[in-house]
Amino acid sequence: MKLIKQGFIYYLLATLMGGLLLMFYVQGDSMASSIDATGWVFFVLSCLSHAGILLLALWLVFFLPWALLKWRPVAATLFVTATSLLMMTGFINMQVYKIYRFHLNGFILNMLTGPAAGDIFDFDWKLYAIEGLMLVAIVALCIGGWWLSGRMVRHWQKRYTITAILSLVGTLLIANAIHIYGSFVVKPSVIKVVKLVPYYFPLSTTDLLVDMGFERHVLQVDEEGGGELVYPLHAIKSNSFKSKRPNIVMILIDSWSRLSLTEECMPNLWQLAHEEQWYQNHISCGNGTSYSVFGMFTGLEPYYWTAWESNRKSPVLIDQMLSQGYNIRTYPSASLVDPPFARIIFGHVPNLRINTAGNSSYQRDMNIKDNLINDLPTLKDSDKPFFAFIFFDLLHAYSLPKELLTRFQPSWEYGRFDELHNGMDPTPFWNLYRNSAYQTDKMVAEIINRLKQLGMYDNTLVFITGDHAQEYNENHKNYWGHNSNFTKYQIGVPLIVHQPSAISPQTSDISHQPPAIFKHRTTHLDFVPTLMHDYLGVTNPIEDYSNGHLLSDTAPRLWHYVGNELRYAFIVEGDTILTKEGAGYIEVTDERLNPVPNYHINAKAFDGAIKRLNRFYKK
């Protein structure tokens, strides 16, 4: 019993030490100046409770079983050693995070231990000495803690144990309660600090609270110009124009697979692709809607999502169009509230349409198509250019009426997801998708034809693409749909562009790009640079506001980042996929998800990619 009591006291001392170590993560970080009182309370409680959970796991595995067996030397040695290793890892991780804003994961470990590590980390010997002494000091503190816990056992009383347990549980509950509130109202100082604490995932019940009927009122906190982001790097400057700027229509098709763009399945878009510019090697920056659309409108990787939302940023593309008098219209089939595009993408747009009536995705898609077509005459007569964003949902929802399921047979009537398995014939499911694609094709064609009938097509820049793709087990790895891997079957989407030539501020003439098929890699990050540079007259270097390229730029898009902040991948040479899983390890596969054995990450290239990725964080 005395040994278990000493182990518990040591656990408490180690929790305090671990919590203090985690608190040092905020030192020197650019977000520190924008954390308010609630944020600090949350941060301190989060550090303590997270340290407590991690050390509890060590206590249960490395101490308790051996203590119950009364193997005192084994229990003490294992627990102190495990605690020392955890503390040293936390200290090393802190150094890594301050450099890369990434916590230790497979990528970082590969770079730290790889053969080219010395080419990247060339520090003065004094720094190595100081770091080494710090690690020795941490081990000494961990060993000293065991000695101190032995001294404290003599005076430890039962009420101390009860108080300690209640305090730890209270810390955990309060921290999670603050995060539930902070994430629900999007309180910046709460959302920001979560990223500081390594592999910390507090509770968030936003969807549940909305489903229960709670009304979500996002806090109106002005973070513009503050926080940890510098976006854009310099103030945006643009030329004035003699001519009216072109209208812009962005047609986004949810879950659009490249394999559906055929003459049989989507005849209108197939013909249009051959009449306009067809980018056949285009990929998204995510395998889900939220992060894909984010990249399209910001020109930044979804890596910035949390910082962007908490800093109340607005895309420079949207702000530039507003400053040039564009009438911005949205036509969403699914709501723009969840995902919160109305706030993080279109927050500065007045009179924003965020919902569309209809009992099914098919009906809503028909309605948004009709709404845009009905608005075109009014938009034509206006002296302002317009930007229209229309977002179709049918390919994602599989909600076709039964009478429209006849073109491709055999076809399911709905997505029977409970029947999916690796050995099944995907044809009925794929035909359901193709029937939906055929109807979407007709809707898009109506919009294009109406633009032509009204004489608006020649002065309208049109993008037609998907947010992400939709997989039907093409790799035979039992993957269906999206949000599960980063192969071309989930991130490779069609891109068709009706593209007037770039407009010069010195002329009022508009010519058009000839039909062409492009094979070079393009990405969703390229929309913002192309629009800003070629059509809105922005004179800043592209690097000031985006990590993308011009669509016309044939430079390789190596180390392309896809995914979210927890699970993401880099697409490198030959479409090799380096995926960082949620647990932190790296999975290296080829473009068809076959493992690539003995793969060596190019440490210099990775170092450069991470530094480029972090360009919009304050130094």
C-alpha positions as CSV (number, residue, x, y, z in Angstrom):
1,M,0.0,0.0,0.0
2,K,2.9,2.4,0.8
3,L,4.4,1.8,-2.7
4,I,1.1,2.5,-4.4
5,K,0.7,5.7,-2.4
6,Q,4.2,6.8,-3.3
7,G,3.5,6.0,-7.0
8,F,0.3,8.2,-6.8
9,I,2.2,11.1,-5.2
10,Y,4.9,10.8,-7.9
11,Y,2.1,10.8,-10.5
12,L,0.8,14.1,-9.1
13,L,4.3,15.7,-9.1
14,A,5.0,14.5,-12.6
15,T,1.6,15.9,-13.7
16,L,2.6,19.3,-12.3
17,M,5.9,19.1,-14.0
18,G,4.4,18.0,-17.4
19,G,1.8,20.7,-17.2
20,L,4.4,23.4,-16.6
21,L,6.4,22.1,-19.5
22,L,3.4,22.3,-21.8
23,M,2.7,25.8,-20.6
24,F,6.2,26.9,-21.9
25,Y,5.0,26.1,-25.4
26,V,3.3,29.5,-25.5
27,Q,6.5,31.4,-24.7
28,G,7.6,33.4,-27.7
29,D,4.6,32.3,-29.8
30,S,2.9,35.0,-31.9
31,M,-0.5,34.1,-30.6
32,A,0.4,34.8,-26.9
33,S,-0.5,38.5,-27.2
34,S,-4.0,37.8,-28.4
35,I,-5.0,35.3,-25.6
36,D,-7.6,36.8,-23.2
37,A,-8.4,35.7,-19.7
38,T,-10.7,32.9,-20.7
39,G,-8.1,31.7,-23.1
40,W,-5.4,31.6,-20.5
41,V,-7.6,29.8,-18.0
42,F,-8.3,27.2,-20.7
43,F,-4.7,26.9,-21.7
44,V,-3.5,26.3,-18.1
45,L,-6.2,23.8,-17.4
46,S,-5.6,22.1,-20.7
47,C,-1.9,21.7,-20.0
48,L,-2.5,20.2,-16.6
49,S,-5.3,17.9,-17.6
50,H,-3.5,16.7,-20.7
51,A,-0.4,16.0,-18.7
52,G,-2.5,14.2,-16.2
53,I,-4.1,11.9,-18.8
54,L,-0.7,11.1,-20.4
55,L,0.9,10.3,-17.1
56,L,-2.1,8.3,-15.9
57,A,-1.6,6.0,-18.9
58,L,2.1,5.5,-17.8
59,W,1.0,4.9,-14.2
60,L,-1.5,2.3,-15.2
61,V,1.0,0.5,-17.6
62,F,4.4,0.9,-16.1
63,F,3.7,1.2,-12.4
64,L,0.4,-0.2,-11.0
65,P,0.8,-3.9,-12.2
66,W,4.3,-4.2,-10.8
67,A,3.3,-2.4,-7.6
68,L,0.5,-4.9,-7.1
69,L,3.1,-7.6,-7.5
70,K,5.2,-5.8,-4.9
71,W,8.1,-5.6,-7.2
72,R,9.2,-2.2,-5.9
73,P,12.5,-1.8,-7.9
74,V,10.8,-2.7,-11.2
75,A,7.8,-0.5,-10.6
76,A,10.0,2.5,-9.6
77,T,12.5,2.1,-12.4
78,L,9.9,1.6,-15.1
79,F,7.7,4.5,-14.0
80,V,10.5,7.0,-13.6
81,T,12.1,5.9,-16.9
82,A,8.8,6.2,-18.8
83,T,8.2,9.6,-17.2
84,S,11.7,10.8,-18.0
85,L,11.2,9.8,-21.7
86,L,7.9,11.5,-21.9
87,M,9.2,14.7,-20.4
88,M,12.3,14.7,-22.7
89,T,10.0,14.1,-25.7
90,G,7.8,17.0,-24.7
91,F,10.9,19.2,-24.4
92,I,12.2,18.2,-27.8
93,N,8.8,18.6,-29.3
94,M,8.7,22.1,-28.0
95,Q,11.9,23.0,-29.9
96,V,10.5,21.4,-33.1
97,Y,7.2,23.2,-32.8
98,K,8.8,26.6,-32.4
99,I,10.7,26.0,-35.7
100,Y,8.1,24.2,-37.8
101,R,4.7,24.7,-36.1
102,F,4.3,21.0,-36.4
103,H,4.4,18.6,-33.4
104,L,6.6,15.6,-33.6
105,N,5.4,13.1,-36.2
106,G,6.8,10.7,-38.7
107,F,7.9,13.5,-41.1
108,I,9.8,15.4,-38.4
109,L,11.4,12.2,-37.0
110,N,12.5,11.2,-40.4
111,M,14.1,14.5,-41.0
112,L,15.7,14.6,-37.5
113,T,17.2,11.1,-37.8
114,G,17.8,10.9,-41.6
115,P,21.2,11.0,-43.3
116,A,20.7,14.7,-44.4
117,A,19.8,16.0,-40.9
118,G,23.2,17.6,-40.6
119,D,22.6,19.6,-43.8
120,I,19.5,21.2,-42.3
121,F,20.3,21.5,-38.6
122,D,23.7,23.1,-38.4
123,F,23.6,24.7,-34.9
124,D,26.5,26.0,-32.8
125,W,28.0,23.4,-30.4
126,K,26.9,25.7,-27.5
127,L,23.3,25.2,-28.4
128,Y,23.7,21.4,-28.5
129,A,25.4,21.7,-25.1
130,I,22.6,23.7,-23.6
131,E,19.9,21.4,-25.0
132,G,21.8,18.4,-23.7
133,L,22.1,20.0,-20.2
134,M,18.3,20.7,-20.2
135,L,17.6,17.1,-21.0
136,V,19.9,16.0,-18.2
137,A,18.1,18.4,-15.9
138,I,14.8,17.0,-16.8
139,V,15.9,13.4,-16.1
140,A,17.4,14.7,-12.8
141,L,14.0,16.3,-11.8
142,C,12.2,13.1,-12.7
143,I,14.5,11.0,-10.5
144,G,14.4,13.6,-7.8
145,G,10.6,13.5,-7.9
146,W,10.7,9.9,-6.9
147,W,12.9,10.7,-3.9
148,L,10.6,13.6,-2.9
149,S,7.5,11.4,-3.2
150,G,9.1,8.9,-0.8
151,R,9.6,11.7,1.7
152,M,6.0,12.9,1.2
153,V,4.5,9.5,1.9
154,R,5.1,9.8,5.6
155,H,2.8,12.9,5.9
156,W,0.3,12.0,3.2
157,Q,-3.3,11.7,4.3
158,K,-6.4,10.2,2.7
159,R,-8.0,13.6,2.3
160,Y,-5.1,14.7,0.1
161,T,-5.7,11.9,-2.3
162,I,-9.4,12.7,-2.5
163,T,-8.6,16.4,-3.1
164,A,-6.0,15.6,-5.7
165,I,-8.4,13.3,-7.6
166,L,-11.2,15.8,-7.5
167,S,-8.9,18.6,-8.6
168,L,-7.7,16.6,-11.6
169,V,-11.2,15.6,-12.7
170,G,-12.4,19.1,-12.2
171,T,-9.5,20.5,-14.3
172,L,-10.4,18.0,-17.1
173,L,-14.1,18.8,-17.0
174,I,-13.7,22.6,-16.8
175,A,-11.2,22.6,-19.7
176,N,-13.5,20.6,-21.9
177,A,-16.5,22.7,-20.9
178,I,-14.6,25.9,-21.9
179,H,-13.7,24.3,-25.2
180,I,-17.3,23.2,-25.9
181,Y,-18.4,26.8,-25.3
182,G,-15.4,28.3,-27.2
183,S,-15.8,26.1,-30.3
184,F,-19.6,26.7,-30.4
185,V,-19.3,30.5,-30.4
186,V,-15.9,30.4,-32.2
187,K,-14.0,32.2,-29.5
188,P,-10.5,32.9,-30.9
189,S,-8.5,32.7,-27.7
190,V,-9.9,29.2,-26.9
191,I,-9.6,27.8,-30.4
192,K,-6.1,29.0,-31.0
193,V,-4.3,27.5,-28.0
194,V,-5.5,24.0,-28.7
195,K,-2.9,23.7,-31.4
196,L,-0.1,24.5,-29.0
197,V,-0.8,21.4,-26.8
198,P,0.6,18.4,-28.6
199,Y,-2.0,15.7,-29.7
200,Y,-4.7,17.3,-27.5
201,F,-8.3,16.8,-28.6
202,P,-10.7,18.4,-26.2
203,L,-14.5,17.8,-26.6
204,S,-16.5,19.7,-29.2
205,T,-20.2,19.2,-29.3
206,T,-21.2,21.9,-31.8
207,D,-23.1,19.6,-34.2
208,L,-24.9,18.0,-31.3
209,L,-25.9,21.3,-29.8
210,V,-27.2,22.5,-33.1
211,D,-29.2,19.3,-33.6
212,M,-30.7,19.8,-30.1
213,G,-32.0,23.2,-31.2
214,F,-29.5,25.6,-29.6
215,E,-29.0,28.7,-31.7
216,R,-25.4,29.3,-32.6
217,H,-24.3,33.0,-32.1
218,V,-20.8,33.4,-33.2
219,L,-18.9,36.0,-31.1
220,Q,-18.3,39.2,-33.0
221,V,-14.7,39.6,-32.2
222,D,-12.5,41.8,-34.4
223,E,-9.2,40.0,-34.9
224,E,-8.3,41.7,-38.2
225,G,-4.7,42.8,-38.1
226,G,-4.1,40.8,-35.0
227,G,-3.4,37.2,-34.1
228,E,-0.6,35.0,-35.5
229,L,-1.3,35.3,-39.2
230,V,0.2,37.7,-41.7
231,Y,-2.2,37.5,-44.7
232,P,-1.5,39.0,-47.1
233,L,2.2,39.6,-46.5
234,H,1.8,43.1,-48.0
235,A,-1.1,45.3,-48.8
236,I,-2.8,44.4,-52.1
237,K,-2.3,46.8,-55.0
238,S,-4.0,46.7,-58.4
239,N,-4.2,48.6,-61.6
240,S,-7.2,50.5,-62.8
241,F,-9.1,49.4,-65.9
242,K,-10.6,51.1,-68.9
243,S,-12.8,48.2,-69.6
244,K,-15.4,46.5,-67.5
245,R,-13.9,43.6,-65.7
246,P,-15.1,40.1,-66.8
247,N,-18.0,38.4,-65.0
248,I,-16.9,35.3,-63.1
249,V,-19.0,32.2,-62.8
250,M,-17.6,29.4,-60.6
251,I,-19.6,26.1,-61.0
252,L,-18.7,23.7,-58.3
253,I,-19.9,20.1,-58.4
254,D,-19.7,18.2,-55.1
255,S,-17.9,14.8,-55.4
256,W,-17.1,15.0,-59.1
257,S,-15.0,12.1,-60.4
258,R,-12.8,12.5,-63.4
259,L,-14.1,9.1,-64.6
260,S,-17.6,10.5,-65.1
261,L,-16.6,13.1,-67.6
262,T,-17.3,11.0,-70.7
263,E,-19.3,11.6,-73.8
264,E,-21.8,9.0,-72.7
265,C,-22.2,10.2,-69.1
266,M,-21.9,13.9,-69.3
267,P,-22.2,14.8,-73.0
268,N,-22.6,18.5,-72.6
269,L,-19.5,19.0,-70.4
270,W,-17.6,16.5,-72.6
271,Q,-18.2,18.7,-75.6
272,L,-17.5,21.9,-73.6
273,A,-14.2,20.4,-72.4
274,H,-13.1,20.0,-76.0
275,E,-14.2,23.6,-76.9
276,E,-12.5,25.3,-74.0
277,Q,-9.5,24.7,-71.8
278,W,-9.5,21.3,-70.2
279,Y,-7.0,20.7,-67.3
280,Q,-6.8,16.9,-67.1
281,N,-4.3,16.7,-64.2
282,H,-6.1,18.9,-61.7
283,I,-6.2,18.0,-58.0
284,S,-7.9,19.4,-55.0
285,C,-6.3,20.3,-51.7
286,G,-8.5,18.0,-49.7
287,N,-10.7,14.9,-49.9
288,G,-13.6,16.6,-48.2
289,T,-15.7,19.7,-48.9
290,S,-14.6,22.0,-46.1
291,Y,-10.9,22.0,-46.8
292,S,-11.3,21.9,-50.6
293,V,-13.4,25.0,-50.8
294,F,-11.2,26.7,-48.3
295,G,-8.2,26.2,-50.6
296,M,-10.1,27.4,-53.7
297,F,-11.1,30.7,-52.2
298,T,-8.0,31.5,-50.1
299,G,-5.2,30.1,-52.2
300,L,-3.8,28.6,-49.0
301,E,-3.5,25.1,-47.8
302,P,-6.2,23.8,-45.3
303,Y,-3.4,23.7,-42.8
304,Y,-4.4,27.3,-42.0
305,W,-8.1,26.5,-41.4
306,T,-8.1,26.8,-37.5
307,A,-5.9,29.9,-37.5
308,W,-7.9,31.5,-40.3
309,E,-11.2,30.9,-38.5
310,S,-10.0,32.2,-35.1
311,N,-8.3,35.2,-36.6
312,R,-11.4,36.3,-38.5
313,K,-9.6,36.5,-41.8
314,S,-11.4,37.1,-45.2
315,P,-10.0,35.9,-48.5
316,V,-8.1,38.6,-50.4
317,L,-9.9,37.4,-53.5
318,I,-13.3,38.2,-52.1
319,D,-12.2,41.5,-50.7
320,Q,-10.5,42.5,-54.0
321,M,-13.7,41.7,-56.0
322,L,-15.7,43.8,-53.5
323,S,-13.3,46.7,-53.8
324,Q,-13.6,46.6,-57.6
325,G,-17.4,46.7,-57.4
326,Y,-18.3,43.1,-58.1
327,N,-21.8,41.9,-57.3
328,I,-21.1,38.7,-55.4
329,R,-23.9,36.1,-55.6
330,T,-24.0,32.6,-54.1
331,Y,-26.3,29.7,-55.1
332,P,-25.7,26.9,-52.6
333,S,-27.6,23.6,-52.7
334,A,-26.4,22.6,-49.3
335,S,-26.3,25.3,-46.6
336,L,-23.3,27.6,-46.4
337,V,-23.6,27.6,-42.6
338,D,-22.2,24.1,-42.1
339,P,-19.4,24.0,-43.2
340,P,-19.2,27.6,-42.1
341,F,-18.4,29.1,-45.6
342,A,-20.8,32.0,-44.9
343,R,-18.5,33.1,-42.2
344,I,-15.0,32.2,-43.2
345,I,-15.2,32.7,-46.9
346,F,-18.1,35.1,-47.6
347,G,-18.1,37.0,-44.2
348,H,-17.7,40.4,-45.9
349,V,-20.3,39.8,-48.6
350,P,-23.6,41.7,-48.0
351,N,-27.0,40.1,-48.5
352,L,-25.5,36.6,-48.8
353,R,-27.8,33.8,-49.8
354,I,-26.9,30.8,-47.5
355,N,-29.7,28.4,-48.1
356,T,-31.9,27.1,-50.9
357,A,-35.4,25.6,-50.6
358,G,-36.1,22.1,-51.6
359,N,-36.9,18.7,-50.1
360,S,-33.9,16.9,-51.8
361,S,-30.6,17.6,-53.3
362,Y,-32.0,17.1,-56.7
363,Q,-34.7,19.6,-56.1
364,R,-32.3,22.1,-54.5
365,D,-29.9,21.7,-57.5
366,M,-32.7,22.4,-59.9
367,N,-33.7,25.4,-57.8
368,I,-30.2,27.0,-57.7
369,K,-29.8,26.4,-61.5
370,D,-33.1,28.2,-62.1
371,N,-32.3,31.0,-59.6
372,L,-29.0,31.8,-61.4
373,I,-30.6,31.6,-64.8
374,N,-33.4,33.9,-63.7
375,D,-30.9,36.4,-62.2
376,L,-28.7,36.6,-65.3
377,P,-30.8,39.2,-67.2
378,T,-30.7,41.6,-64.2
379,L,-27.0,41.0,-63.8
380,K,-26.4,41.7,-67.5
381,D,-28.2,45.1,-67.3
382,S,-26.1,46.1,-64.3
383,D,-23.1,48.4,-64.7
384,K,-21.2,46.2,-62.2
385,P,-19.4,42.9,-63.0
386,F,-20.7,39.9,-61.1
387,F,-19.2,36.9,-59.4
388,A,-21.6,33.9,-59.2
389,F,-20.8,30.8,-57.1
390,I,-23.1,27.9,-57.7
391,F,-22.5,24.7,-55.7
392,F,-24.3,21.5,-56.9
393,D,-24.8,18.7,-54.4
394,L,-26.5,15.8,-56.3
395,L,-23.4,13.7,-56.9
396,H,-22.8,13.7,-53.2
397,A,-26.3,13.0,-52.1
398,Y,-27.7,10.4,-54.6
399,S,-31.2,11.7,-54.3
400,L,-32.5,11.2,-57.9
401,P,-36.2,10.5,-58.4
402,K,-36.8,6.9,-59.6
403,E,-37.9,7.9,-63.1
404,L,-34.4,9.4,-63.7
405,L,-32.5,6.3,-63.0
406,T,-33.0,4.6,-66.3
407,R,-30.0,5.8,-68.4
408,F,-27.5,3.6,-66.8
409,Q,-28.6,0.2,-65.6
410,P,-28.5,-1.8,-63.4
411,S,-28.6,1.1,-60.8
412,W,-29.3,1.3,-57.2
413,E,-32.1,3.6,-56.2
414,Y,-30.1,5.1,-53.3
415,G,-26.7,4.7,-51.7
416,R,-26.7,1.3,-49.9
417,F,-23.6,2.0,-47.9
418,D,-24.1,-0.9,-45.5
419,E,-23.6,-3.3,-48.4
420,L,-20.2,-2.1,-49.6
421,H,-17.3,-4.5,-49.4
422,N,-14.1,-5.1,-51.3
423,G,-15.3,-8.1,-53.3
424,M,-18.6,-6.6,-54.6
425,D,-19.4,-5.5,-58.1
426,P,-19.5,-1.7,-57.9
427,T,-21.5,-1.3,-61.2
428,P,-25.0,-0.7,-59.6
429,F,-23.5,1.9,-57.3
430,W,-21.4,3.5,-60.0
431,N,-24.5,3.6,-62.3
432,L,-26.4,5.5,-59.6
433,Y,-23.6,8.0,-59.6
434,R,-23.5,8.2,-63.4
435,N,-27.3,8.8,-63.5
436,S,-26.8,11.7,-61.1
437,A,-23.9,13.0,-63.1
438,Y,-26.0,12.9,-66.3
439,Q,-28.7,15.1,-64.6
440,T,-26.0,17.5,-63.3
441,D,-24.5,17.8,-66.8
442,K,-27.9,18.9,-68.1
443,M,-28.2,21.6,-65.4
444,V,-24.8,23.0,-66.0
445,A,-25.5,23.0,-69.8
446,E,-28.6,25.1,-69.2
447,I,-26.5,27.8,-67.4
448,I,-23.9,27.9,-70.2
449,N,-26.5,28.0,-72.9
450,R,-28.3,30.9,-71.1
451,L,-25.1,32.9,-70.8
452,K,-24.6,32.4,-74.6
453,Q,-28.2,33.3,-75.4
454,L,-27.9,36.6,-73.5
455,G,-24.6,37.5,-75.1
456,M,-22.8,37.3,-71.8
457,Y,-20.5,34.3,-72.4
458,D,-17.8,36.2,-74.2
459,N,-17.2,38.4,-71.2
460,T,-17.5,35.8,-68.6
461,L,-14.8,33.7,-67.0
462,V,-16.2,30.3,-66.2
463,F,-14.7,27.6,-64.0
464,I,-16.3,24.2,-63.8
465,T,-14.7,21.8,-61.3
466,G,-15.4,19.6,-58.3
467,D,-14.6,20.2,-54.6
468,H,-13.2,16.7,-54.4
469,A,-13.7,13.4,-56.2
470,Q,-15.6,10.2,-55.3
471,E,-14.0,6.7,-55.1
472,Y,-15.7,3.5,-56.2
473,N,-13.0,1.0,-55.1
474,E,-10.9,1.7,-58.2
475,N,-7.8,0.8,-56.2
476,H,-9.4,-2.4,-54.9
477,K,-8.5,-1.5,-51.3
478,N,-12.2,-1.3,-50.2
479,Y,-12.3,2.5,-50.3
480,W,-15.6,4.1,-51.2
481,G,-16.7,7.7,-51.4
482,H,-14.3,10.3,-50.0
483,N,-12.5,11.5,-46.8
484,S,-10.5,8.3,-46.5
485,N,-7.4,8.6,-48.7
486,F,-5.5,11.0,-50.9
487,T,-5.3,9.1,-54.2
488,K,-6.5,10.7,-57.5
489,Y,-9.8,8.9,-57.1
490,Q,-10.6,11.1,-54.1
491,I,-8.7,14.4,-54.9
492,G,-8.4,14.3,-58.7
493,V,-11.3,16.4,-60.2
494,P,-12.1,17.7,-63.7
495,L,-11.4,21.3,-64.5
496,I,-13.0,23.1,-67.5
497,V,-12.3,26.8,-68.0
498,H,-13.8,29.2,-70.4
499,Q,-11.0,31.7,-70.1
500,P,-10.8,35.1,-71.8
501,S,-7.2,36.2,-72.2
502,A,-5.7,38.1,-69.3
503,I,-7.0,41.6,-69.4
504,S,-4.6,44.6,-69.7
505,P,-5.5,47.8,-67.9
506,Q,-4.5,49.7,-71.0
507,T,-7.1,48.2,-73.3
508,S,-10.7,47.5,-73.5
509,D,-10.4,44.5,-75.8
510,I,-11.1,41.0,-74.6
511,S,-9.9,38.0,-76.6
512,H,-10.4,34.4,-75.7
513,Q,-8.1,31.5,-75.1
514,P,-8.3,28.8,-77.9
515,P,-9.4,25.3,-77.1
516,A,-6.6,23.3,-75.4
517,I,-6.0,20.2,-73.3
518,F,-3.4,20.7,-70.5
519,K,-1.6,17.8,-69.0
520,H,0.5,19.7,-66.4
521,R,-0.4,19.5,-62.7
522,T,-2.7,22.2,-61.4
523,T,-4.4,22.5,-58.0
524,H,-7.2,24.2,-56.3
525,L,-4.7,26.7,-54.8
526,D,-4.2,28.1,-58.4
527,F,-7.6,29.7,-58.7
528,V,-6.8,32.7,-56.5
529,P,-3.5,33.6,-58.2
530,T,-5.1,33.2,-61.7
531,L,-8.0,35.5,-60.9
532,M,-6.0,38.1,-58.9
533,H,-3.1,38.3,-61.4
534,D,-4.7,37.8,-64.7
535,Y,-8.2,39.3,-64.3
536,L,-8.3,41.7,-61.3
537,G,-5.1,43.5,-62.1
538,V,-3.3,42.8,-58.8
539,T,0.3,43.8,-59.1
540,N,1.7,42.1,-56.0
541,P,3.8,39.0,-56.4
542,I,1.7,35.9,-56.1
543,E,3.7,34.9,-53.0
544,D,2.2,37.8,-51.1
545,Y,-1.2,36.2,-50.9
546,S,-1.1,32.5,-52.0
547,N,0.9,29.3,-52.1
548,G,-0.6,28.5,-55.5
549,H,0.5,29.2,-59.1
550,L,-1.1,30.5,-62.2
551,L,-3.1,27.8,-64.0
552,S,-0.9,28.5,-67.0
553,D,2.3,27.9,-65.0
554,T,3.7,24.4,-65.9
555,A,6.1,24.3,-62.9
556,P,5.7,21.1,-60.9
557,R,3.5,21.3,-57.8
558,L,5.8,19.2,-55.7
559,W,5.1,18.7,-52.0
560,H,1.4,19.6,-52.5
561,Y,-0.4,19.6,-49.1
562,V,-3.8,17.9,-48.9
563,G,-6.0,17.2,-45.9
564,N,-6.6,18.9,-42.6
565,E,-4.4,19.7,-39.6
566,L,-4.7,16.2,-38.1
567,R,-4.6,13.9,-41.0
568,Y,-2.9,15.2,-44.1
569,A,-0.5,14.1,-46.9
570,F,2.1,15.5,-49.2
571,I,1.9,14.5,-52.8
572,V,5.5,14.3,-54.1
573,E,7.4,13.1,-57.2
574,G,5.5,10.5,-59.2
575,D,2.4,11.1,-57.1
576,T,3.9,9.2,-54.2
577,I,1.7,9.9,-51.2
578,L,3.2,10.6,-47.8
579,T,0.3,10.4,-45.4
580,K,0.5,11.6,-41.8
581,E,-2.1,9.6,-39.9
582,G,-3.8,10.9,-36.8
583,A,-1.5,8.9,-34.5
584,G,1.5,10.6,-36.0
585,Y,3.2,7.9,-38.1
586,I,3.8,8.2,-41.9
587,E,2.3,5.8,-44.4
588,V,4.1,6.0,-47.8
589,T,2.2,4.6,-50.8
590,D,2.3,5.0,-54.5
591,E,-0.6,6.6,-56.4
592,R,-2.7,3.4,-56.1
593,L,-2.1,3.0,-52.3
594,N,0.5,0.2,-52.7
595,P,3.1,0.5,-49.9
596,V,6.5,1.9,-51.0
597,P,9.1,0.1,-48.9
598,N,12.3,1.7,-47.7
599,Y,11.3,5.2,-48.9
600,H,13.6,7.9,-47.8
601,I,12.1,11.4,-47.5
602,N,14.2,14.1,-49.1
603,A,14.9,16.1,-45.9
604,K,15.9,19.3,-47.6
605,A,12.8,19.3,-49.8
606,F,10.6,18.6,-46.8
607,D,12.3,21.4,-44.8
608,G,11.7,23.8,-47.7
609,A,8.1,22.7,-48.1
610,I,7.3,23.3,-44.4
611,K,8.9,26.7,-44.4
612,R,6.9,27.6,-47.5
613,L,3.8,26.3,-45.8
614,N,4.4,28.5,-42.8
615,R,5.0,31.7,-44.7
616,F,1.8,33.4,-43.5
617,Y,2.5,32.9,-39.8
618,K,4.1,35.7,-37.9
619,K,7.7,35.0,-37.2
